Amino acid sequence: MPGSESEQNVPYIKGQISLPEVTVKAVLVGVILAAIFTMSSLYIGLKFARTVAASIPAALLSLMIFKAFKKTNILENVVVQTIASAGEGVASMAAFCITAILLSGYWQEFKYLDTMLILGLGGILGVFMSIPLRNIMIVKEKMPYPEGIAVAEVLISGESKGYATKLLLKGSFISALITLAQTGFKIGSDFVMYGIKTFGSVFGVSVVLSPLSLGAGYIIGLGSSLIMLIGALLANFVVLPYLGLTYSGEIASMEPVPLLIALQKQYLRYVAVGVMMIGSLWSLVAIFPTIKKAVTLGIVGSTHMASSAHLRTDRDIPVFWVVTGIFLVSILIGMFFYCTLSSTSFSFGYKLIVSSLATLAVIIIGFVMSSVASQLVGILGTTSLPASGLCLATIILFVSVISPVLATEGSSHIMDITIIGMTLVFTSVVGSALVLSGDNMQDLKTGYLIGATPWKQQLVLLIGVLVAVVTTPFVLQTMFEAYGIGDMMPRPDMNPAKALSAPQAMLIASVTKGLLVGQLPWPMVNSGIIIGIIIIIIDLILSKSFANLRLPIMTFAAGFYLPMGISVAFFFGGLLRYCVSKSKNSKNLQENGVMIASGFIAGEAIMGALLSIPFALYKDANILALPVGLSSFTQDVIGIIIFVISAWLFWKITKSDKNVVLS
């Protein structure tokens, strides 16, 4: 069994057996799925501040597609999911870091070539840097890589997984149809918010009425969604009303809902930034022993590569090509940094020094972060990788290294914007490297258990990175023009309430501005830091007193930071999973639910990405709206009814369909 490795791993397809792997059909299917998962993951990341691992859905879809071919084998399925998974990895960094460049004001729109180079060079560097780690972390240390094991189990028992794919497609169809109605045809609200002025302040409640949020809540479960809800309730029923008492005098004439939105954007957001900052830093402190071990393993792994092994299952890309690849990518990164500074008035020598230092920092910090990400993914999986925390750590390291050099040119508004932009570009390159490094290791774990050839997997992952980086800039700009992102609206007539909130990108941009040029209201941020410290202390007390009762800071911080409506919807999804868990034969039914939830996520994400195309082309998000002439209250009622029906359908399909065992 894949989940129970012996001291000497015996793969499903033994190393002495050679089967076709990198075939035309495997590459083509992988490329198509990589583009699809790039689009959907960008939408999810910009709207809900997290992405969902693409490996299992990609594996299931490849199994279904390959049934149409007479000759196929499991190693081709490994190639497909390896290529496809790169789309989710690249998209996460685009949603978090590249978008932060836009929100910082350094860019006014997504620059196609720059975005492609940042993500591509960082991603390729991450793949190369992770190659030496395979032999140490997977073969010798035998780290679990939970999602890698899960994908291997899905592929090995592929013949029994046909029904799992049907559940995935059912969920996708329902979700896509609802999204088309709500977002495209404007039938039923996808978000409701109501507020009331009382006790000298304002109180409000909101909920996101989307199938994606319901599915995501089901996947994270009741425990995590409840902690997110606690964070949201504290933010919106304690902190925000207090802020209303203190600051609402200047906007007292506003209606409750606009007042709530104003307080959230002008004040509450920065308290939430403080909570997220301390949460990210504490998470890094908590995993410091893991970081130390990861760096050590990285150094050891770089001197123990298996490139001349006898069995094909032991062969990585040869060390010569790994070193050459890192060297060439480093030169290109240096050239890109220099070109980034070319629009400034800096002297040639100064630009050369800064770009050289930044490139050297990319190699050193990138290697450290790639090793850390590979280790963390081995323990937590790609979905739970604290990518934003690692990016914040990268920002702090870069600021300490390069800012003193940049500051020698003096201070001005243009200089401030340049420093902020360079820091975020640097962070995006390193972030892409660390995410793709972890993604590569997860895929290599699947290949290790099944018996794929490592160097072929590493090669096709590079193909997946290239597909994703070509797709990403177009999708980002299209979504920006269709919906708006964060506070940035490409047109004055756009509705800010419908913008993709991009919470992680807002956090990274805010922290960068605050560290470099002091553009943060520190009293607000410090209040958030104090709240975060209190939550950490409570969690430490709970960990000593109760075995299963915890209050993890990052989950709480996510609920505090995200719009309340998301946490409420997530809670309903978690509650749905709890109800399923109390049913007879709950284990299999919960796994049915995971497939339907994955479909709910994928369906809305893909439809949302597709709808952004006509919205952007016509510069009108109402271009597909039906002329029904319903009041906003009626639209809210219809939206709530649709949400309830989607939850009922979820429950009905989960309970009535055949069992599908994923483990």
C-alpha positions as CSV (number, residue, x, y, z in Angstrom):
1,M,0.0,0.0,0.0
2,P,1.3,3.5,-0.7
3,G,0.5,4.8,2.7
4,S,2.6,2.2,4.5
5,E,6.2,2.3,3.1
6,S,8.6,-0.4,4.1
7,E,12.3,0.4,4.8
8,Q,13.0,-0.4,1.1
9,N,10.3,1.0,-1.0
10,V,8.9,-1.4,-3.7
11,P,7.0,0.8,-6.2
12,Y,3.8,-0.2,-7.9
13,I,5.7,-0.3,-11.2
14,K,9.1,-1.8,-10.5
15,G,12.3,0.0,-11.7
16,Q,13.2,-2.9,-14.0
17,I,10.0,-2.3,-16.0
18,S,9.9,0.4,-18.6
19,L,6.6,1.8,-19.8
20,P,5.8,4.9,-21.9
21,E,5.6,7.9,-19.7
22,V,6.0,11.3,-21.4
23,T,3.6,10.5,-24.3
24,V,1.9,13.1,-26.6
25,K,-1.5,12.4,-25.1
26,A,-0.2,12.7,-21.5
27,V,1.5,16.0,-22.2
28,L,-1.5,17.4,-24.1
29,V,-4.0,16.4,-21.4
30,G,-1.6,17.8,-18.7
31,V,-1.2,21.1,-20.5
32,I,-4.9,21.6,-20.9
33,L,-5.6,20.7,-17.2
34,A,-2.7,23.0,-16.1
35,A,-4.3,25.9,-17.9
36,I,-7.7,25.1,-16.4
37,F,-6.3,24.8,-12.9
38,T,-4.4,28.0,-13.3
39,M,-7.5,29.9,-14.2
40,S,-9.6,28.4,-11.4
41,S,-6.9,28.7,-8.7
42,L,-6.3,32.4,-9.6
43,Y,-10.0,33.1,-9.0
44,I,-10.1,31.2,-5.7
45,G,-6.9,32.8,-4.5
46,L,-8.1,36.3,-5.3
47,K,-11.5,35.8,-3.8
48,F,-10.9,33.6,-0.8
49,A,-7.1,34.0,0.0
50,R,-6.2,30.3,-0.4
51,T,-6.0,27.8,-3.2
52,V,-6.9,24.1,-3.2
53,A,-4.5,21.4,-4.3
54,A,-5.1,20.4,-7.9
55,S,-3.3,17.0,-7.8
56,I,-6.3,14.7,-6.8
57,P,-8.8,16.3,-9.2
58,A,-6.2,16.2,-11.9
59,A,-5.5,12.5,-11.2
60,L,-9.2,11.7,-11.3
61,L,-9.8,13.6,-14.5
62,S,-6.8,12.0,-16.2
63,L,-8.2,8.5,-15.3
64,M,-11.5,9.4,-16.8
65,I,-10.1,10.9,-20.0
66,F,-7.6,8.1,-20.6
67,K,-10.5,5.6,-20.6
68,A,-11.1,6.8,-24.1
69,F,-7.7,5.4,-25.2
70,K,-7.0,1.7,-25.8
71,K,-3.4,1.8,-24.7
72,T,-2.5,3.8,-21.6
73,N,-0.8,3.1,-18.3
74,I,-0.5,4.6,-14.8
75,L,2.8,6.3,-15.4
76,E,1.1,8.5,-18.0
77,N,-1.5,9.5,-15.3
78,V,1.5,10.5,-13.1
79,V,2.8,12.8,-15.9
80,V,-0.7,14.4,-16.3
81,Q,-1.1,15.3,-12.7
82,T,2.5,16.5,-12.4
83,I,2.0,19.0,-15.2
84,A,-1.5,20.0,-14.0
85,S,-0.4,20.6,-10.4
86,A,2.0,23.3,-11.5
87,G,-0.9,25.5,-12.5
88,E,-2.2,25.7,-8.9
89,G,1.3,26.4,-7.6
90,V,2.0,29.2,-10.0
91,A,-1.5,30.7,-9.5
92,S,-1.1,30.9,-5.7
93,M,2.0,33.1,-6.0
94,A,0.3,35.2,-8.7
95,A,-2.7,35.7,-6.4
96,F,-0.7,36.5,-3.3
97,C,2.6,38.3,-4.4
98,I,2.2,39.4,-8.1
99,T,-1.2,41.0,-7.2
100,A,0.5,42.7,-4.2
101,I,2.7,44.5,-6.8
102,L,-0.4,46.0,-8.3
103,L,-2.0,46.9,-5.0
104,S,1.2,48.6,-3.8
105,G,0.8,51.1,-6.7
106,Y,4.1,50.0,-8.4
107,W,2.1,48.7,-11.3
108,Q,-1.2,50.2,-12.6
109,E,-2.0,47.0,-14.5
110,F,-0.6,43.5,-14.8
111,K,2.4,43.7,-17.1
112,Y,2.4,40.5,-19.2
113,L,6.1,40.0,-19.8
114,D,7.1,41.0,-16.3
115,T,4.6,38.8,-14.7
116,M,5.6,35.9,-16.9
117,L,9.3,36.3,-16.2
118,I,8.8,36.7,-12.4
119,L,6.7,33.6,-12.1
120,G,8.6,31.6,-14.7
121,L,12.1,32.3,-13.5
122,G,11.1,31.8,-9.8
123,G,9.2,28.6,-10.6
124,I,12.0,27.0,-12.7
125,L,14.5,27.9,-10.0
126,G,12.3,26.2,-7.4
127,V,12.1,23.0,-9.5
128,F,15.9,22.9,-9.9
129,M,16.5,23.7,-6.2
130,S,14.2,20.9,-5.1
131,I,15.9,18.2,-7.2
132,P,18.7,17.5,-4.8
133,L,16.2,17.2,-2.0
134,R,14.4,14.2,-3.4
135,N,17.0,11.6,-2.5
136,I,17.2,12.9,1.1
137,M,13.7,13.8,2.0
138,I,11.7,11.2,0.1
139,V,14.1,8.2,-0.3
140,K,16.2,8.4,2.9
141,E,14.1,10.4,5.4
142,K,10.9,8.9,4.0
143,M,8.9,12.0,4.8
144,P,5.1,11.4,4.4
145,Y,4.0,14.0,1.8
146,P,0.3,13.3,2.5
147,E,-1.2,14.6,-0.7
148,G,1.5,12.7,-2.7
149,I,0.4,9.5,-1.0
150,A,-3.3,10.3,-1.6
151,V,-2.7,10.8,-5.3
152,A,-0.8,7.5,-5.5
153,E,-3.7,5.7,-3.8
154,V,-6.2,7.3,-6.3
155,L,-4.1,6.3,-9.3
156,I,-3.3,2.8,-8.1
157,S,-6.9,1.9,-7.4
158,G,-8.0,3.9,-10.5
159,E,-10.5,1.4,-11.8
160,S,-12.7,1.9,-8.8
161,K,-12.5,5.7,-8.9
162,G,-14.8,6.2,-11.9
163,Y,-17.6,7.1,-9.6
164,A,-15.4,9.6,-7.7
165,T,-14.9,11.4,-11.0
166,K,-18.7,11.4,-11.6
167,L,-19.2,13.0,-8.2
168,L,-16.6,15.6,-9.0
169,L,-18.3,16.4,-12.3
170,K,-21.7,16.6,-10.7
171,G,-20.5,19.1,-8.1
172,S,-18.8,21.1,-10.8
173,F,-21.9,21.3,-13.0
174,I,-24.2,22.4,-10.2
175,S,-21.7,25.0,-9.0
176,A,-21.0,26.3,-12.5
177,L,-24.7,26.6,-13.2
178,I,-25.3,28.6,-10.0
179,T,-22.4,30.9,-10.7
180,L,-23.6,31.5,-14.2
181,A,-27.0,32.5,-12.8
182,Q,-25.7,34.7,-10.0
183,T,-22.6,36.3,-11.5
184,G,-23.6,36.2,-15.2
185,F,-27.4,36.5,-15.5
186,K,-27.6,38.4,-12.1
187,I,-30.4,36.2,-10.8
188,G,-30.0,36.0,-7.1
189,S,-27.3,37.8,-5.0
190,D,-24.1,36.0,-4.3
191,F,-23.4,38.1,-1.2
192,V,-25.8,39.7,1.3
193,M,-25.0,42.2,4.0
194,Y,-27.2,44.0,6.5
195,G,-26.4,46.5,9.2
196,I,-28.0,48.5,11.9
197,K,-27.0,51.6,13.8
198,T,-27.5,51.3,17.6
199,F,-25.7,52.1,20.8
200,G,-23.9,54.9,19.1
201,S,-22.1,52.5,16.6
202,V,-23.0,50.1,13.9
203,F,-23.4,46.3,13.7
204,G,-23.7,44.1,10.7
205,V,-23.8,40.6,9.4
206,S,-23.0,39.2,6.0
207,V,-22.7,35.9,4.2
208,V,-21.3,34.8,0.8
209,L,-23.9,32.8,-1.0
210,S,-21.6,30.8,-3.3
211,P,-21.2,27.0,-3.8
212,L,-17.4,27.5,-3.7
213,S,-17.5,28.8,-0.1
214,L,-19.8,26.0,0.9
215,G,-17.4,23.4,-0.6
216,A,-14.3,25.0,0.9
217,G,-15.9,25.0,4.3
218,Y,-16.8,21.3,3.9
219,I,-13.2,20.5,3.1
220,I,-11.6,22.3,6.0
221,G,-14.2,20.9,8.4
222,L,-16.2,22.2,11.3
223,G,-13.3,22.7,13.7
224,S,-11.3,25.1,11.4
225,S,-14.4,26.8,10.1
226,L,-15.7,27.4,13.7
227,I,-12.4,29.0,14.7
228,M,-12.6,31.2,11.6
229,L,-16.1,32.2,12.6
230,I,-14.9,33.1,16.1
231,G,-12.3,35.3,14.5
232,A,-14.9,36.9,12.3
233,L,-17.3,37.5,15.2
234,L,-14.7,39.1,17.3
235,A,-13.7,41.4,14.4
236,N,-17.2,42.4,13.4
237,F,-19.1,42.4,16.7
238,V,-16.5,43.6,19.1
239,V,-13.6,45.4,17.3
240,L,-15.6,47.0,14.5
241,P,-18.4,48.5,16.7
242,Y,-15.7,49.9,19.0
243,L,-14.0,51.5,16.0
244,G,-17.5,52.9,15.0
245,L,-17.8,54.5,18.4
246,T,-14.3,56.1,18.0
247,Y,-14.2,57.1,14.4
248,S,-17.7,57.2,12.9
249,G,-18.2,60.9,13.7
250,E,-16.8,62.0,10.3
251,I,-19.0,59.6,8.4
252,A,-22.1,59.6,10.7
253,S,-24.4,60.5,7.9
254,M,-23.8,57.3,6.0
255,E,-26.3,54.4,5.9
256,P,-25.4,51.3,8.0
257,V,-24.0,49.1,5.2
258,P,-21.8,51.8,3.5
259,L,-20.7,52.7,7.0
260,L,-19.7,49.1,7.8
261,I,-17.7,48.9,4.5
262,A,-16.0,52.2,5.2
263,L,-15.0,51.1,8.8
264,Q,-13.7,47.8,7.5
265,K,-11.6,49.3,4.8
266,Q,-10.3,52.3,6.7
267,Y,-9.7,50.9,10.1
268,L,-10.5,47.2,10.7
269,R,-8.3,46.0,7.9
270,Y,-5.2,47.3,9.6
271,V,-6.1,45.7,12.9
272,A,-6.5,42.5,11.0
273,V,-3.0,43.1,9.4
274,G,-1.6,43.1,12.9
275,V,-3.3,39.8,13.8
276,M,-2.0,38.2,10.6
277,M,1.5,39.6,11.0
278,I,1.9,38.2,14.5
279,G,0.2,34.9,13.5
280,S,2.6,34.5,10.5
281,L,5.7,35.3,12.7
282,W,4.5,32.9,15.4
283,S,3.9,30.1,12.9
284,L,7.5,30.5,11.7
285,V,8.8,30.5,15.2
286,A,6.8,27.3,15.9
287,I,8.4,25.5,12.9
288,F,11.9,26.8,13.5
289,P,13.3,23.3,14.3
290,T,11.7,22.1,11.0
291,I,13.3,25.1,9.2
292,K,16.7,24.3,10.7
293,K,16.4,20.6,9.7
294,A,15.2,21.5,6.2
295,V,18.2,23.7,5.5
296,T,20.6,21.0,6.8
297,L,18.8,18.4,4.6
298,G,19.0,20.8,1.6
299,I,22.8,21.2,2.0
300,V,23.3,17.4,2.4
301,G,20.9,16.7,-0.5
302,S,22.9,18.9,-2.8
303,T,25.9,16.7,-2.4
304,H,24.1,13.4,-2.6
305,M,22.2,13.4,-5.9
306,A,21.3,10.1,-7.6
307,S,21.9,11.0,-11.3
308,S,23.9,7.9,-12.3
309,A,21.8,5.3,-10.6
310,H,21.2,1.9,-12.3
311,L,17.4,1.8,-12.0
312,R,15.3,4.4,-13.8
313,T,13.3,5.0,-10.6
314,D,16.4,6.4,-9.0
315,R,17.5,8.8,-11.7
316,D,17.1,12.6,-11.2
317,I,18.1,15.2,-13.7
318,P,22.0,15.0,-13.7
319,V,23.7,17.3,-11.3
320,F,25.5,19.1,-14.2
321,W,22.3,20.2,-15.7
322,V,20.8,21.2,-12.3
323,V,23.8,23.4,-11.6
324,T,23.8,24.7,-15.2
325,G,20.1,25.4,-15.0
326,I,20.4,27.3,-11.7
327,F,23.3,29.3,-13.1
328,L,21.5,30.3,-16.3
329,V,18.3,31.2,-14.4
330,S,20.3,33.3,-12.0
331,I,21.8,35.3,-14.9
332,L,18.3,35.9,-16.3
333,I,17.0,36.9,-12.9
334,G,19.9,39.4,-12.6
335,M,19.2,40.8,-16.0
336,F,15.5,41.1,-15.1
337,F,16.3,43.0,-11.9
338,Y,18.6,45.3,-13.9
339,C,15.9,46.0,-16.5
340,T,13.4,46.6,-13.7
341,L,15.6,49.4,-12.5
342,S,16.2,50.8,-16.0
343,S,13.4,53.2,-15.8
344,T,14.9,54.9,-12.8
345,S,17.6,57.7,-12.8
346,F,20.1,55.5,-11.0
347,S,23.6,55.3,-12.4
348,F,24.8,52.2,-14.3
349,G,27.1,51.1,-11.5
350,Y,24.4,51.6,-8.8
351,K,21.8,49.5,-10.8
352,L,24.5,46.8,-11.4
353,I,25.2,46.6,-7.6
354,V,21.6,46.5,-6.6
355,S,20.6,43.9,-9.2
356,S,23.7,41.7,-8.4
357,L,22.9,41.8,-4.6
358,A,19.2,41.0,-5.3
359,T,20.2,38.1,-7.5
360,L,22.6,36.7,-4.9
361,A,19.9,37.1,-2.2
362,V,17.4,35.2,-4.5
363,I,19.9,32.3,-4.7
364,I,20.6,32.2,-0.9
365,I,17.1,33.0,0.4
366,G,15.5,31.0,-2.4
367,F,17.5,27.9,-1.5
368,V,16.6,28.3,2.2
369,M,12.9,28.9,1.6
370,S,12.7,26.0,-1.0
371,S,14.2,23.6,1.5
372,V,11.8,24.8,4.2
373,A,8.8,24.6,1.8
374,S,9.8,21.0,0.8
375,Q,10.0,20.0,4.4
376,L,6.8,21.6,5.4
377,V,4.9,20.2,2.4
378,G,6.2,16.8,3.5
379,I,4.5,17.2,6.8
380,L,1.5,19.4,6.1
381,G,0.7,19.0,2.4
382,T,0.6,21.7,-0.2
383,T,-2.8,23.1,0.8
384,S,-1.6,23.8,4.3
385,L,1.8,25.3,3.4
386,P,2.0,28.7,5.2
387,A,3.1,30.4,2.0
388,S,2.1,33.9,3.1
389,G,4.1,33.5,6.3
390,L,7.2,32.4,4.3
391,C,6.7,35.4,1.9
392,L,6.5,37.8,4.9
393,A,9.7,36.3,6.2
394,T,11.2,36.8,2.7
395,I,10.2,40.4,2.7
396,I,11.8,41.0,6.1
397,L,15.1,39.3,5.0
398,F,15.2,41.3,1.8
399,V,14.5,44.5,3.5
400,S,17.4,43.9,5.9
401,V,19.7,43.1,3.1
402,I,18.9,45.5,0.2
403,S,17.1,48.5,1.8
404,P,20.3,50.0,3.3
405,V,21.8,50.0,-0.2
406,L,18.7,51.5,-1.9
407,A,18.4,54.1,0.8
408,T,21.9,55.6,-0.1
409,E,20.1,57.2,-3.1
410,G,18.0,59.4,-0.7
411,S,14.3,59.5,-0.1
412,S,11.5,60.6,-2.4
413,H,8.1,59.4,-3.5
414,I,9.5,57.8,-6.6
415,M,12.3,56.2,-4.5
416,D,9.8,54.8,-2.1
417,I,7.7,53.3,-4.8
418,T,10.9,51.8,-6.4
419,I,11.9,50.2,-3.1
420,I,8.4,48.8,-2.5
421,G,8.2,47.5,-6.1
422,M,11.7,45.9,-6.0
423,T,10.9,44.2,-2.7
424,L,7.6,42.7,-4.0
425,V,9.2,41.6,-7.3
426,F,12.0,39.9,-5.3
427,T,9.4,38.3,-2.9
428,S,7.4,37.0,-5.9
429,V,10.5,35.3,-7.4
430,V,11.4,33.7,-4.1
431,G,7.7,32.8,-3.4
432,S,7.4,31.1,-6.8
433,A,10.6,29.1,-6.1
434,L,9.4,27.9,-2.7
435,V,5.9,27.0,-3.8
436,L,7.1,25.1,-6.9
437,S,9.8,23.4,-4.9
438,G,7.2,22.0,-2.5
439,D,4.9,21.1,-5.4
440,N,7.7,19.2,-7.1
441,M,8.4,17.2,-4.0
442,Q,4.8,16.3,-3.6
443,D,4.6,15.0,-7.2
444,L,7.9,13.2,-6.8
445,K,6.5,11.4,-3.7
446,T,3.6,10.1,-5.9
447,G,6.1,9.0,-8.6
448,Y,8.3,7.3,-5.9
449,L,5.4,5.2,-4.7
450,I,4.1,4.3,-8.2
451,G,7.4,3.9,-9.9
452,A,7.7,6.9,-12.2
453,T,11.1,8.0,-13.5
454,P,12.1,11.1,-11.4
455,W,14.0,13.0,-14.1
456,K,11.0,12.7,-16.4
457,Q,8.7,14.0,-13.7
458,Q,11.0,16.9,-13.1
459,L,11.1,17.7,-16.8
460,V,7.3,17.7,-17.3
461,L,6.9,19.9,-14.2
462,L,9.0,22.5,-16.0
463,I,6.5,22.2,-18.9
464,G,3.6,22.7,-16.5
465,V,5.4,25.8,-15.1
466,L,5.8,27.3,-18.6
467,V,2.1,26.7,-19.4
468,A,1.0,28.3,-16.2
469,V,3.2,31.4,-16.5
470,V,2.0,32.0,-20.1
471,T,-1.7,31.7,-19.0
472,T,-1.5,33.6,-15.7
473,P,-0.8,37.3,-16.9
474,F,-3.8,37.2,-19.3
475,V,-6.1,35.7,-16.7
476,L,-5.0,38.2,-14.0
477,Q,-5.5,41.2,-16.3
478,T,-8.8,39.9,-17.5
479,M,-10.1,39.4,-14.0
480,F,-8.8,42.8,-13.0
481,E,-10.7,44.5,-15.8
482,A,-13.8,42.4,-15.2
483,Y,-14.2,42.6,-11.4
484,G,-11.5,44.9,-10.0
485,I,-9.1,43.7,-7.3
486,G,-8.9,45.0,-3.8
487,D,-9.0,48.8,-3.8
488,M,-7.9,49.0,-7.4
489,M,-10.7,49.6,-9.9
490,P,-9.7,49.9,-13.6
491,R,-12.8,52.0,-14.3
492,P,-14.6,54.6,-12.2
493,D,-18.1,53.0,-12.8
494,M,-17.2,49.7,-11.2
495,N,-18.9,48.4,-8.0
496,P,-16.2,47.9,-5.2
497,A,-18.4,45.4,-3.4
498,K,-18.1,43.0,-6.4
499,A,-14.3,43.3,-6.5
500,L,-12.1,40.3,-5.8
501,S,-10.9,41.1,-2.3
502,A,-7.4,39.5,-2.7
503,P,-6.8,39.5,1.1
504,Q,-3.4,37.9,1.0
505,A,-2.1,40.3,-1.6
506,M,-3.5,43.2,0.4
507,L,-1.7,41.9,3.5
508,I,1.6,41.5,1.7
509,A,1.4,45.0,0.1
510,S,0.4,46.6,3.4
511,V,3.2,45.0,5.4
512,T,5.8,45.9,2.7
513,K,4.7,49.6,2.7
514,G,4.7,49.6,6.5
515,L,8.2,48.2,6.8
516,L,9.8,50.3,4.1
517,V,8.1,53.7,4.1
518,G,5.9,53.6,7.2
519,Q,2.6,53.7,5.3
520,L,0.7,51.8,8.0
521,P,-1.5,53.2,10.8
522,W,0.6,51.6,13.5
523,P,-1.8,52.1,16.4
524,M,-4.3,50.0,14.5
525,V,-1.7,47.4,13.6
526,N,-0.4,47.3,17.2
527,S,-3.9,46.7,18.4
528,G,-4.1,43.7,16.1
529,I,-0.7,42.4,17.3
530,I,-2.0,42.6,20.9
531,I,-5.1,40.6,20.0
532,G,-2.9,38.0,18.2
533,I,-0.7,37.6,21.2
534,I,-3.7,37.1,23.5
535,I,-5.0,34.4,21.1
536,I,-1.5,32.7,21.1
537,I,-1.5,32.7,24.9
538,I,-5.0,31.2,25.0
539,D,-3.9,28.5,22.5
540,L,-0.8,27.6,24.6
541,I,-3.0,27.3,27.7
542,L,-5.5,25.1,25.9
543,S,-2.6,22.9,24.5
544,K,-1.5,22.2,28.1
545,S,-5.0,21.6,29.5
546,F,-6.9,19.9,26.7
547,A,-5.8,17.3,24.2
548,N,-8.2,18.2,21.4
549,L,-9.2,21.8,22.1
550,R,-7.1,24.4,20.4
551,L,-7.3,27.9,19.0
552,P,-4.6,28.1,16.3
553,I,-3.6,31.6,15.6
554,M,-3.4,31.4,11.8
555,T,-6.9,29.9,11.4
556,F,-8.3,32.6,13.8
557,A,-6.4,35.3,12.0
558,A,-7.8,34.2,8.6
559,G,-11.4,34.6,10.0
560,F,-10.5,37.9,11.5
561,Y,-8.9,39.2,8.3
562,L,-11.3,37.8,5.6
563,P,-14.7,39.4,5.0
564,M,-17.2,38.1,7.6
565,G,-19.4,36.6,4.9
566,I,-16.7,34.2,3.8
567,S,-16.2,32.8,7.4
568,V,-20.0,32.4,7.8
569,A,-20.3,30.5,4.6
570,F,-17.3,28.4,5.5
571,F,-19.0,27.6,8.8
572,F,-22.1,26.3,7.0
573,G,-19.9,24.1,4.9
574,G,-18.2,22.8,8.0
575,L,-21.5,22.2,9.7
576,L,-22.6,20.2,6.6
577,R,-19.6,18.0,7.0
578,Y,-20.3,17.5,10.7
579,C,-23.9,16.4,9.9
580,V,-22.5,13.9,7.3
581,S,-20.0,12.6,9.9
582,K,-22.9,11.6,12.1
583,S,-24.6,9.5,9.5
584,K,-24.3,5.8,9.1
585,N,-21.2,4.7,7.1
586,S,-19.9,8.2,7.7
587,K,-16.3,7.6,6.5
588,N,-17.3,6.7,3.0
589,L,-20.0,9.4,2.9
590,Q,-17.5,12.1,4.0
591,E,-15.2,11.0,1.2
592,N,-18.1,11.3,-1.2
593,G,-18.6,14.8,0.1
594,V,-14.9,15.7,-0.5
595,M,-15.4,14.9,-4.2
596,I,-18.6,16.9,-4.4
597,A,-17.0,19.8,-2.5
598,S,-14.0,19.8,-4.8
599,G,-16.5,20.0,-7.7
600,F,-18.3,22.9,-6.0
601,I,-15.0,24.7,-5.8
602,A,-13.8,23.9,-9.3
603,G,-17.2,24.7,-11.0
604,E,-17.5,28.2,-9.6
605,A,-13.8,29.0,-10.0
606,I,-13.8,27.9,-13.7
607,M,-17.1,29.7,-14.5
608,G,-16.0,32.8,-12.7
609,A,-12.8,32.9,-14.7
610,L,-14.7,32.3,-18.0
611,L,-17.2,35.0,-17.2
612,S,-14.4,37.5,-16.7
613,I,-13.7,37.3,-20.4
614,P,-16.9,38.9,-21.7
615,F,-17.0,41.3,-18.7
616,A,-13.5,42.5,-19.6
617,L,-14.1,42.7,-23.3
618,Y,-17.3,44.8,-23.0
619,K,-16.0,46.6,-19.8
620,D,-19.3,45.8,-18.2
621,A,-20.0,43.2,-15.5
622,N,-23.7,43.4,-16.4
623,I,-23.4,42.5,-20.1
624,L,-25.1,39.1,-19.6
625,A,-27.6,40.3,-17.0
626,L,-31.2,39.4,-17.7
627,P,-33.7,42.3,-17.6
628,V,-35.7,40.9,-14.7
629,G,-36.0,44.2,-12.8
630,L,-36.0,42.6,-9.3
631,S,-35.4,44.7,-6.2
632,S,-32.2,44.2,-4.2
633,F,-34.2,42.6,-1.4
634,T,-35.8,40.1,-3.8
635,Q,-32.4,39.3,-5.2
636,D,-31.1,38.6,-1.7
637,V,-34.0,36.3,-1.0
638,I,-33.4,34.4,-4.3
639,G,-29.7,34.2,-3.5
640,I,-30.4,32.7,0.0
641,I,-32.9,30.2,-1.6
642,I,-30.2,29.2,-4.1
643,F,-27.6,28.7,-1.4
644,V,-30.0,26.5,0.7
645,I,-30.9,24.5,-2.4
646,S,-27.2,24.0,-3.2
647,A,-26.6,22.7,0.3
648,W,-29.5,20.4,0.0
649,L,-28.3,19.0,-3.3
650,F,-24.9,18.5,-1.7
651,W,-26.4,16.5,1.1
652,K,-28.7,14.6,-1.2
653,I,-25.9,13.5,-3.6
654,T,-23.6,12.6,-0.7
655,K,-26.2,10.4,1.0
656,S,-27.8,8.8,-2.0
657,D,-24.8,8.0,-4.3
658,K,-22.5,4.9,-4.2
659,N,-19.7,4.8,-1.8
660,V,-16.3,5.9,-3.1
661,V,-13.3,5.1,-0.9
662,L,-10.3,7.4,-1.4
663,S,-8.0,5.7,1.1
